[in-house]
Amino acid sequence: MERPLLDEAGPSVGLLLAPAGSGKTTLLAQVAATQLRPTAWYRARPEDRTEDALVQHVTEALSVVLPNALPVSTTVDQLILATESGVAQSVQLIVDDVHELAGSPAETALERFLEFRPRHLRLLFGSRRPLALNTSRLQVSGDLLELDSDDLRFRSWEVEELFRSVYRQPLSPEAAAALTRRTGGWAAGLQLFHLATLGKSSTERIRAATELGGRSRLVRAYLTRNVLAGLAPERRRFLLITSALGRLTGPLCDELLEQTGSAAVLEELEALQFFTTSTDDGTTYRYHQVLQTHLKGLLIDELGAAASRELHSRSAQLLEKAGCPRDAMRAHALADDWASVARLLQQGNTAGHDWVARSGLPDDDPWLALARARRLFRSGSVEAAVRAYKDAEALLDDPEFQARCADERTQAEVWLPQPPAAPVRRDGQTVRRTGHAIRQATRRIPEPGVGTDDPLAAGTIALLAGRLDEARELLLPVAADSSARSAGRLWAAISVVVTDLARGNWSDAEVPLEEIALSAELEELPWLARLARGLQAAVLLATRPEDWRPDGCAALVDECTRDGDRWGSLLMATSIGAAQLRTRDDQAALDWLRRAAVEAAALDARAPRAWALTFGAVAMARLRHPGTAAQLTETEHLIRAAAVPGAHRLLDHARRLIEEPAKGVTSSRARLHTLGGFRLELDGQAVHWPPLRPRARALLLLLAIHPGRDLHRERLIDALWPDAPTEAGPHRLQVAASNVRQCLAAVGLGDQAVQRNGDAYRLVLPGTWNDLTEFETRLRQARKSRTLTDWSAVLDLYVGELLPEVGAAEWVLAERDRYRLAAAEAALQVADLATDVQALHAAHRAVELDALRDSSWLLLADLQEEQGDPTAAAATRREYARISAELEAPVSPRERPARDG
């Protein structure tokens, strides 16, 4: 945790409300271990349901951590009086398993204690169900922090990190994603999977991750003991029987069970956090996937195969009657009634699912053959899908069915290496489809506004052309339109993320790509899900590089190749190459981009090939590859042939990389410093800057503290010429940028160091060491390794505040504080990990850098006492108290690491 769950300035009551196995107790234990304040712990038991039992246990728990034991109390009012006089500041009481007290006098007493306790006694509750406590007042006043099962759920990249860093048994990104889907991010499910696969090979564990379900022996045992064992027989029967429906509503459950009152039961199960959720305010419900799978196994075990099939058949009929065809098809499949599955496919033209492709049904069923073809197309296996559509079309002598197959096949054929000239409707008329317009643009980009009025196609074409602002403007509304088709909406969302990546914003792409991938999986759009996962893998490769990540990326591309997904292979190889380019692993980038270019050539996709070759030219220029000049010429011809205007700027950058050494551009001998003052060093000697006008110098410094990042002209004008007339600001910025270019060229940094990208400017100094870039790199490494060596390296780089010479200029303050606080974090970590003089020196520095971090003051005082200087420790505590008093509130705490020993 980066900071305490309950800090001094925040809520005084915390509530973790989640089902069994969600990690509540683990989180509470971590809070207890990392807090600076004394923490008492009490786990409620079924026998603690009286007021005097509750009071006795709370008294005992608090007495353990207090200097003096509390007096014996028999009522909650006596306990409140005892805590008012006997509990000092900053004491925390954790009460776990509060659900055991539900509906008892102890719960009523606990509510009274919560309301009238001293406010410096902070409370943390862990419960499986909502408490009958008056928490609404606390919520209104902001004095309650509540976390639920969704907050505690692991996301796929967190699962990947868990198995790599904690369990020391890494999973591939796709295996981690599969395990997340199977468990819903349920902490106990992840732990049980880990226990079940201890000692197994990597291949066996990956296979287990993709096959994990409620039939797992450990999962079954856990759910039986911790979830189902405490249920009343009628509740257990309700869960077991209604699991056959999948989609749950009150009327459906009533009809299946032949009783009434099911709506209230479902509402109660959701309120109790009993693995039951609703996404539409109580209209429909579903059981957690792990529980659903377990219940399905129990049905067969307890009712027998025949009775289970009969139950699913009845469920399917009810679901059909209620207008739920997809859930009805699932129930029919579980009832082995494949005729009804085919009937529903035919009636509803509903796309097939995974189980259709794996069903093993005869190949002469036309509707299932059509479902298979659709599945192949949605998976990106275009050539196989086209063949499957043709096979399905030949199975049924029905004009409507054949026309449907032919129509969908035409949409797939657009993406073949040699597609038809244009799609044709059944009446023989040519139509302008979104897919066809985009496919045509992969060969040659049309002029802006020419070719299609469809915003999805127009936005994608603008993205291919490198017109990022236009692409984003067109695609954002499509991505946000809940009424749009799922495939188009998710493609637009992916494309919006790509525009961010193209602008250099890689660090914020993980979460949206994760959400897109999960949505695509839920919507049965496997190609989009895999593409989002591939982009996410590339983002992680660029932002959190690890030795094993390239292998994970390669596995995703190999999966595309194995499945015949040539477009997925092209797009992923390009994104991985761009990621490697960003990490400056130029040889790896070049290898991937060459692979992408070969795939694009095979698909006759000249625009994507132009981008792959352009990125490759940058990699070759950095490597000083002897074939760079020829590559530049070839790429220039292709850019013109495919009409990809945005690639010209990147190609010009590659040319400058080659030309700059001849112009005297500095190499890695150059070092640019901004911490402690702005200076450039060549071979260890400071460079004297030519005279610059004050605003031009400010522009140089502003660009220097954002190395390699685009800064929009509006931001620069607002920072440097806030009072300039609207029409004068851009002109003044252009003049200042020109002056800065001349200045940088004069000191040997080339005449293109200040580059313009549309309405944005950036400072590009290839081959120059930059202290801010080095600081960020070292900081990321230290936060991962948490070693004294890495934290010391961060602290050593911070030789002073950012650009002290500019004073309190508004444009530097936020960045200055960010680096100062990061250095303070490093100093605190060094103080905690080091010994003797180094630790004491680092603690002093932590206090100097951030006087509002109470953990620094406390650690400094502790170290002074440990090293035999109680007078200094007392003085430190007095100074800390004085600062706290001046602020009229306790100093905002930040996490202090626990010192060994």
HUDA-V228891 format. One record per residue. N is the residue number from 1. RES is the residue in three letters. SS is DSSP state (~ for helix, > for strand, _ for the rest). OMEGA is omega in whole degrees, -180 to 180 (999 if undefined). Layout:
n	res	ss	omega
N	RES	SS	OMEGA
N	RES	SS	OMEGA
//
This chain:
n	res	ss	omega
1	MET	_	-178
2	GLU	_	178
3	ARG	_	-177
4	PRO	_	179
5	LEU	_	174
6	LEU	_	179
7	ASP	_	-174
8	GLU	_	-175
9	ALA	_	-174
10	GLY	_	-179
11	PRO	_	179
12	SER	_	180
13	VAL	>	177
14	GLY	>	-180
15	LEU	>	173
16	LEU	>	-174
17	LEU	>	-174
18	ALA	_	-179
19	PRO	_	177
20	ALA	_	176
21	GLY	_	-178
22	SER	_	178
23	GLY	_	-178
24	LYS	~	-177
25	THR	~	178
26	THR	~	180
27	LEU	~	179
28	LEU	~	178
29	ALA	~	177
30	GLN	~	177
31	VAL	~	-180
32	ALA	~	-177
33	ALA	~	-173
34	THR	~	-179
35	GLN	_	175
36	LEU	_	-178
37	ARG	_	174
38	PRO	>	-177
39	THR	>	175
40	ALA	>	-174
41	TRP	>	177
42	TYR	>	176
43	ARG	>	-179
44	ALA	_	179
45	ARG	_	-178
46	PRO	_	-178
47	GLU	_	-178
48	ASP	_	-171
49	ARG	_	177
50	THR	_	-179
51	GLU	~	-177
52	ASP	~	177
53	ALA	~	179
54	LEU	~	-178
55	VAL	~	-180
56	GLN	~	-176
57	HIS	~	178
58	VAL	~	178
59	THR	~	-179
60	GLU	~	-178
61	ALA	~	-179
62	LEU	~	-178
63	SER	~	-180
64	VAL	~	-174
65	VAL	~	-180
66	LEU	_	179
67	PRO	_	180
68	ASN	_	-179
69	ALA	_	176
70	LEU	_	176
71	PRO	_	-179
72	VAL	_	178
73	SER	_	177
74	THR	_	177
75	THR	_	-179
76	VAL	~	178
77	ASP	~	176
78	GLN	~	179
79	LEU	~	179
80	ILE	~	179
81	LEU	~	180
82	ALA	~	-179
83	THR	~	179
84	GLU	~	-178
85	SER	~	-173
86	GLY	~	-178
87	VAL	_	-180
88	ALA	_	180
89	GLN	_	170
90	SER	_	171
91	VAL	>	-176
92	GLN	>	178
93	LEU	>	176
94	ILE	>	176
95	VAL	>	-178
96	ASP	>	179
97	ASP	_	-179
98	VAL	~	180
99	HIS	~	179
100	GLU	~	-178
101	LEU	~	-173
102	ALA	_	175
103	GLY	_	-176
104	SER	_	173
105	PRO	~	179
106	ALA	~	179
107	GLU	~	177
108	THR	~	178
109	ALA	~	179
110	LEU	~	178
111	GLU	~	179
112	ARG	~	179
113	PHE	~	179
114	LEU	~	-174
115	GLU	~	-171
116	PHE	~	179
117	ARG	_	171
118	PRO	_	-175
119	ARG	_	177
120	HIS	_	173
121	LEU	>	-176
122	ARG	>	-175
123	LEU	>	174
124	LEU	>	-179
125	PHE	>	170
126	GLY	>	-175
127	SER	>	176
128	ARG	_	-178
129	ARG	_	180
130	PRO	_	-179
131	LEU	_	176
132	ALA	_	180
133	LEU	_	-180
134	ASN	_	-179
135	THR	_	-177
136	SER	~	179
137	ARG	~	179
138	LEU	~	179
139	GLN	~	-179
140	VAL	~	-178
141	SER	~	-179
142	GLY	_	-177
143	ASP	_	-179
144	LEU	>	172
145	LEU	>	-177
146	GLU	>	176
147	LEU	>	-180
148	ASP	>	-175
149	SER	~	179
150	ASP	~	178
151	ASP	~	-177
152	LEU	~	-177
153	ARG	_	177
154	PHE	_	170
155	ARG	_	-170
156	SER	~	-180
157	TRP	~	175
158	GLU	~	175
159	VAL	~	178
160	GLU	~	180
161	GLU	~	179
162	LEU	~	-177
163	PHE	~	180
164	ARG	~	-171
165	SER	~	-175
166	VAL	~	-178
167	TYR	_	-180
168	ARG	_	175
169	GLN	_	-171
170	PRO	_	172
171	LEU	_	174
172	SER	_	180
173	PRO	~	-179
174	GLU	~	177
175	ALA	~	177
176	ALA	~	179
177	ALA	~	179
178	ALA	~	179
179	LEU	~	177
180	THR	~	178
181	ARG	~	-176
182	ARG	~	-176
183	THR	~	-174
184	GLY	_	-178
185	GLY	_	-177
186	TRP	_	-172
187	ALA	~	-179
188	ALA	~	178
189	GLY	~	179
190	LEU	~	179
191	GLN	~	180
192	LEU	~	176
193	PHE	~	179
194	HIS	~	-180
195	LEU	~	-177
196	ALA	~	-175
197	THR	_	177
198	LEU	_	178
199	GLY	_	-180
200	LYS	_	179
201	SER	_	-180
202	SER	~	-180
203	THR	~	-180
204	GLU	~	-179
205	ARG	~	178
206	ILE	~	178
207	ARG	~	179
208	ALA	~	180
209	ALA	~	-178
210	THR	~	-177
211	GLU	~	-175
212	LEU	_	176
213	GLY	_	-180
214	GLY	_	178
215	ARG	_	177
216	SER	_	-176
217	ARG	~	-179
218	LEU	~	179
219	VAL	~	179
220	ARG	~	-179
221	ALA	~	-179
222	TYR	~	-178
223	LEU	~	-179
224	THR	~	-176
225	ARG	~	-169
226	ASN	~	-176
227	VAL	~	-173
228	LEU	~	-172
229	ALA	_	-177
230	GLY	_	-178
231	LEU	_	171
232	ALA	_	-177
233	PRO	~	-178
234	GLU	~	177
235	ARG	~	179
236	ARG	~	178
237	ARG	~	179
238	PHE	~	180
239	LEU	~	-175
240	LEU	~	-175
241	ILE	~	-175
242	THR	~	177
243	SER	_	179
244	ALA	_	-178
245	LEU	_	-174
246	GLY	_	176
247	ARG	_	-171
248	LEU	>	169
249	THR	_	179
250	GLY	~	180
251	PRO	~	180
252	LEU	~	180
253	CYS	~	177
254	ASP	~	-179
255	GLU	~	-178
256	LEU	~	-178
257	LEU	~	-177
258	GLU	_	178
259	GLN	_	178
260	THR	_	176
261	GLY	_	-176
262	SER	~	-179
263	ALA	~	179
264	ALA	~	179
265	VAL	~	179
266	LEU	~	179
267	GLU	~	179
268	GLU	~	-180
269	LEU	~	178
270	GLU	~	-180
271	ALA	~	-180
272	LEU	_	-179
273	GLN	_	-175
274	PHE	_	175
275	PHE	_	-179
276	THR	>	-176
277	THR	>	175
278	SER	_	180
279	THR	_	-179
280	ASP	_	174
281	ASP	_	172
282	GLY	_	177
283	THR	_	177
284	THR	_	-179
285	TYR	>	172
286	ARG	>	174
287	TYR	>	175
288	HIS	_	-173
289	GLN	~	-179
290	VAL	~	178
291	LEU	~	180
292	GLN	~	180
293	THR	~	179
294	HIS	~	-180
295	LEU	~	178
296	LYS	~	177
297	GLY	~	179
298	LEU	~	178
299	LEU	~	-179
300	ILE	~	-179
301	ASP	~	-172
302	GLU	~	-179
303	LEU	~	-174
304	GLY	_	-175
305	ALA	~	-176
306	ALA	~	-179
307	ALA	~	178
308	SER	~	178
309	ARG	~	180
310	GLU	~	180
311	LEU	~	179
312	HIS	~	177
313	SER	~	177
314	ARG	~	179
315	SER	~	-179
316	ALA	~	180
317	GLN	~	179
318	LEU	~	180
319	LEU	~	175
320	GLU	~	-180
321	LYS	~	-179
322	ALA	_	178
323	GLY	_	179
324	CYS	_	-172
325	PRO	~	-177
326	ARG	~	178
327	ASP	~	176
328	ALA	~	178
329	MET	~	178
330	ARG	~	-179
331	ALA	~	176
332	HIS	~	180
333	ALA	~	178
334	LEU	~	175
335	ALA	_	-177
336	ASP	_	179
337	ASP	_	-175
338	TRP	~	175
339	ALA	~	178
340	SER	~	176
341	VAL	~	180
342	ALA	~	180
343	ARG	~	-180
344	LEU	~	175
345	LEU	~	-179
346	GLN	~	-178
347	GLN	~	-172
348	GLY	~	-176
349	ASN	_	-176
350	THR	_	-177
351	ALA	_	180
352	GLY	_	-179
353	HIS	_	-179
354	ASP	~	-175
355	TRP	~	176
356	VAL	~	-179
357	ALA	~	-177
358	ARG	_	-169
359	SER	_	-177
360	GLY	_	179
361	LEU	_	177
362	PRO	_	-177
363	ASP	_	-176
364	ASP	_	176
365	ASP	_	-173
366	PRO	~	-176
367	TRP	~	175
368	LEU	~	175
369	ALA	~	176
370	LEU	~	178
371	ALA	~	178
372	ARG	~	179
373	ALA	~	178
374	ARG	~	-180
375	ARG	~	179
376	LEU	~	-180
377	PHE	~	178
378	ARG	~	178
379	SER	_	179
380	GLY	_	179
381	SER	_	-168
382	VAL	~	-176
383	GLU	~	177
384	ALA	~	179
385	ALA	~	179
386	VAL	~	177
387	ARG	~	-179
388	ALA	~	176
389	TYR	~	179
390	LYS	~	178
391	ASP	~	180
392	ALA	~	-179
393	GLU	~	-178
394	ALA	_	-175
395	LEU	_	-176
396	LEU	_	-179
397	ASP	_	-180
398	ASP	_	-174
399	PRO	~	-179
400	GLU	~	180
401	PHE	~	-179
402	GLN	~	179
403	ALA	~	178
404	ARG	~	179
405	CYS	~	-178
406	ALA	~	-179
407	ASP	~	-180
408	GLU	~	178
409	ARG	~	179
410	THR	~	178
411	GLN	~	178
412	ALA	~	-177
413	GLU	~	177
414	VAL	_	-173
415	TRP	_	174
416	LEU	_	177
417	PRO	_	177
418	GLN	_	-176
419	PRO	_	174
420	PRO	_	-176
421	ALA	_	180
422	ALA	_	178
423	PRO	_	-177
424	VAL	>	176
425	ARG	_	-178
426	ARG	_	179
427	ASP	_	177
428	GLY	_	-177
429	GLN	_	178
430	THR	>	178
431	VAL	_	-179
432	ARG	_	-177
433	ARG	_	178
434	THR	~	-178
435	GLY	~	-179
436	HIS	~	-180
437	ALA	~	180
438	ILE	~	-179
439	ARG	~	178
440	GLN	~	-179
441	ALA	~	177
442	THR	~	177
443	ARG	~	178
444	ARG	_	-179
445	ILE	_	176
446	PRO	_	176
447	GLU	_	179
448	PRO	_	179
449	GLY	_	-178
450	VAL	_	169
451	GLY	_	-177
452	THR	_	174
453	ASP	_	-179
454	ASP	_	-176
455	PRO	~	179
456	LEU	~	179
457	ALA	~	-179
458	ALA	~	179
459	GLY	~	179
460	THR	~	179
461	ILE	~	178
462	ALA	~	177
463	LEU	~	177
464	LEU	~	-179
465	ALA	~	-177
466	GLY	_	177
467	ARG	_	-167
468	LEU	~	-180
469	ASP	~	180
470	GLU	~	-180
471	ALA	~	-178
472	ARG	~	-180
473	GLU	~	-179
474	LEU	~	-171
475	LEU	~	-179
476	LEU	~	179
477	PRO	~	179
478	VAL	~	-179
479	ALA	~	-178
480	ALA	~	-175
481	ASP	_	-178
482	SER	_	180
483	SER	_	-180
484	ALA	_	177
485	ARG	_	-175
486	SER	~	-177
487	ALA	~	180
488	GLY	~	-179
489	ARG	~	-178
490	LEU	~	175
491	TRP	~	178
492	ALA	~	180
493	ALA	~	177
494	ILE	~	-178
495	SER	~	177
496	VAL	~	177
497	VAL	~	-180
498	VAL	~	177
499	THR	~	177
500	ASP	~	179
501	LEU	~	-180
502	ALA	~	178
503	ARG	_	177
504	GLY	_	180
505	ASN	_	-178
506	TRP	_	-171
507	SER	_	-177
508	ASP	_	-173
509	ALA	~	-174
510	GLU	~	-173
511	VAL	~	179
512	PRO	~	178
513	LEU	~	176
514	GLU	~	-180
515	GLU	~	178
516	ILE	~	-179
517	ALA	~	180
518	LEU	~	178
519	SER	~	179
520	ALA	~	178
521	GLU	~	179
522	LEU	~	-179
523	GLU	_	180
524	GLU	_	177
525	LEU	_	-170
526	PRO	~	-179
527	TRP	~	179
528	LEU	~	178
529	ALA	~	-179
530	ARG	~	179
531	LEU	~	179
532	ALA	~	178
533	ARG	~	179
534	GLY	~	177
535	LEU	~	178
536	GLN	~	178
537	ALA	~	178
538	ALA	~	179
539	VAL	~	179
540	LEU	~	177
541	LEU	~	-178
542	ALA	~	-173
543	THR	~	179
544	ARG	_	-174
545	PRO	_	174
546	GLU	_	-177
547	ASP	_	-174
548	TRP	_	-175
549	ARG	~	178
550	PRO	~	178
551	ASP	~	178
552	GLY	~	177
553	CYS	~	180
554	ALA	~	180
555	ALA	~	179
556	LEU	~	179
557	VAL	~	177
558	ASP	~	177
559	GLU	~	176
560	CYS	~	-180
561	THR	~	-180
562	ARG	~	-177
563	ASP	_	-179
564	GLY	_	-179
565	ASP	_	-174
566	ARG	~	178
567	TRP	~	176
568	GLY	~	178
569	SER	~	179
570	LEU	~	-175
571	LEU	~	180
572	MET	~	179
573	ALA	~	178
574	THR	~	-178
575	SER	~	178
576	ILE	~	177
577	GLY	~	178
578	ALA	~	179
579	ALA	~	178
580	GLN	~	177
581	LEU	~	-180
582	ARG	~	179
583	THR	_	179
584	ARG	_	169
585	ASP	_	-167
586	ASP	~	-180
587	GLN	~	177
588	ALA	~	178
589	ALA	~	-179
590	LEU	~	179
591	ASP	~	-179
592	TRP	~	-177
593	LEU	~	173
594	ARG	~	177
595	ARG	~	178
596	ALA	~	-179
597	ALA	~	178
598	VAL	~	180
599	GLU	~	179
600	ALA	~	178
601	ALA	~	179
602	ALA	~	-180
603	LEU	_	-175
604	ASP	_	179
605	ALA	_	-171
606	ARG	~	-180
607	ALA	~	175
608	PRO	~	179
609	ARG	~	178
610	ALA	~	178
611	TRP	~	-180
612	ALA	~	180
613	LEU	~	179
614	THR	~	175
615	PHE	~	179
616	GLY	~	179
617	ALA	~	177
618	VAL	~	179
619	ALA	~	-180
620	MET	~	180
621	ALA	~	178
622	ARG	~	-179
623	LEU	~	-173
624	ARG	_	-178
625	HIS	_	-177
626	PRO	_	-180
627	GLY	_	-175
628	THR	~	-177
629	ALA	~	179
630	ALA	~	179
631	GLN	~	180
632	LEU	~	180
633	THR	~	180
634	GLU	~	-178
635	THR	~	178
636	GLU	~	178
637	HIS	~	-178
638	LEU	~	178
639	ILE	~	179
640	ARG	~	-179
641	ALA	~	-179
642	ALA	~	178
643	ALA	_	-180
644	VAL	_	-172
645	PRO	_	-176
646	GLY	~	-178
647	ALA	~	-178
648	HIS	~	-178
649	ARG	~	180
650	LEU	~	178
651	LEU	~	176
652	ASP	~	177
653	HIS	~	178
654	ALA	~	178
655	ARG	~	-179
656	ARG	~	178
657	LEU	~	179
658	ILE	~	-174
659	GLU	~	-172
660	GLU	~	178
661	PRO	~	180
662	ALA	~	180
663	LYS	~	180
664	GLY	_	179
665	VAL	_	-177
666	THR	_	178
667	SER	_	-178
668	SER	_	175
669	ARG	_	-177
670	ALA	>	179
671	ARG	>	-179
672	LEU	>	-178
673	HIS	>	173
674	THR	_	176
675	LEU	>	-177
676	GLY	_	-180
677	GLY	_	-176
678	PHE	_	178
679	ARG	>	175
680	LEU	>	179
681	GLU	>	173
682	LEU	>	-178
683	ASP	_	176
684	GLY	_	-179
685	GLN	>	-180
686	ALA	>	178
687	VAL	_	177
688	HIS	_	-176
689	TRP	_	172
690	PRO	_	-180
691	PRO	_	178
692	LEU	_	174
693	ARG	_	-175
694	PRO	~	-177
695	ARG	~	178
696	ALA	~	178
697	ARG	~	178
698	ALA	~	177
699	LEU	~	178
700	LEU	~	-179
701	LEU	~	179
702	LEU	~	177
703	LEU	~	-176
704	ALA	~	-180
705	ILE	_	172
706	HIS	_	-171
707	PRO	_	176
708	GLY	_	-177
709	ARG	_	177
710	ASP	_	173
711	LEU	>	-177
712	HIS	>	-175
713	ARG	~	179
714	GLU	~	179
715	ARG	~	-180
716	LEU	~	-180
717	ILE	~	179
718	ASP	~	-178
719	ALA	~	-170
720	LEU	~	179
721	TRP	_	-173
722	PRO	_	-176
723	ASP	_	-177
724	ALA	_	174
725	PRO	_	-175
726	THR	~	-176
727	GLU	~	-177
728	ALA	~	-175
729	GLY	~	-180
730	PRO	~	180
731	HIS	~	180
732	ARG	~	178
733	LEU	~	179
734	GLN	~	180
735	VAL	~	-180
736	ALA	~	179
737	ALA	~	178
738	SER	~	178
739	ASN	~	180
740	VAL	~	178
741	ARG	~	-179
742	GLN	~	180
743	CYS	~	-179
744	LEU	~	177
745	ALA	~	-178
746	ALA	~	-180
747	VAL	_	173
748	GLY	_	-180
749	LEU	_	176
750	GLY	_	-177
751	ASP	_	179
752	GLN	_	-178
753	ALA	_	174
754	VAL	>	-175
755	GLN	>	179
756	ARG	>	179
757	ASN	>	-175
758	GLY	_	179
759	ASP	_	-178
760	ALA	>	178
761	TYR	>	175
762	ARG	>	176
763	LEU	>	-178
764	VAL	_	-179
765	LEU	_	-178
766	PRO	_	178
767	GLY	_	-179
768	THR	_	176
769	TRP	>	-177
770	ASN	>	-174
771	ASP	~	-180
772	LEU	~	177
773	THR	~	178
774	GLU	~	179
775	PHE	~	-180
776	GLU	~	180
777	THR	~	-180
778	ARG	~	-179
779	LEU	~	177
780	ARG	~	-180
781	GLN	~	-179
782	ALA	~	179
783	ARG	~	176
784	LYS	~	-173
785	SER	~	-178
786	ARG	_	178
787	THR	_	179
788	LEU	~	-178
789	THR	~	-177
790	ASP	~	179
791	TRP	~	178
792	SER	~	179
793	ALA	~	177
794	VAL	~	-177
795	LEU	~	179
796	ASP	~	-180
797	LEU	~	-178
798	TYR	_	-177
799	VAL	_	180
800	GLY	_	-177
801	GLU	_	-177
802	LEU	>	176
803	LEU	_	180
804	PRO	~	-176
805	GLU	~	-178
806	VAL	~	177
807	GLY	_	-175
808	ALA	_	176
809	ALA	_	-173
810	GLU	~	-174
811	TRP	~	-179
812	VAL	~	-169
813	LEU	~	-177
814	ALA	~	179
815	GLU	~	179
816	ARG	~	179
817	ASP	~	-178
818	ARG	~	180
819	TYR	~	178
820	ARG	~	-180
821	LEU	~	176
822	ALA	~	177
823	ALA	~	177
824	ALA	~	176
825	GLU	~	180
826	ALA	~	180
827	ALA	~	179
828	LEU	~	179
829	GLN	~	177
830	VAL	~	180
831	ALA	~	-179
832	ASP	~	-175
833	LEU	~	-175
834	ALA	_	179
835	THR	_	171
836	ASP	~	-171
837	VAL	~	-179
838	GLN	~	180
839	ALA	~	-179
840	LEU	~	179
841	HIS	~	-180
842	ALA	~	179
843	ALA	~	175
844	HIS	~	-178
845	ARG	~	178
846	ALA	~	179
847	VAL	~	179
848	GLU	~	-176
849	LEU	~	-178
850	ASP	_	-178
851	ALA	_	-179
852	LEU	_	179
853	ARG	_	-173
854	ASP	~	-179
855	SER	~	178
856	SER	~	179
857	TRP	~	-177
858	LEU	~	179
859	LEU	~	178
860	LEU	~	180
861	ALA	~	179
862	ASP	~	-179
863	LEU	~	179
864	GLN	~	177
865	GLU	~	-180
866	GLU	~	-177
867	GLN	_	170
868	GLY	_	179
869	ASP	_	-178
870	PRO	~	179
871	THR	~	178
872	ALA	~	179
873	ALA	~	179
874	ALA	~	179
875	ALA	~	178
876	THR	~	-179
877	ARG	~	177
878	ARG	~	179
879	GLU	~	177
880	TYR	~	179
881	ALA	~	180
882	ARG	~	179
883	ILE	~	178
884	SER	~	-180
885	ALA	~	179
886	GLU	~	179
887	LEU	_	-179
888	GLU	_	178
889	ALA	_	176
890	PRO	_	178
891	VAL	_	-178
892	SER	_	-176
893	PRO	_	169
894	ARG	_	-171
895	GLU	_	172
896	ARG	_	178
897	PRO	_	180
898	ALA	_	179
899	ARG	_	174
900	ASP	_	177
901	GLY	_	999
//
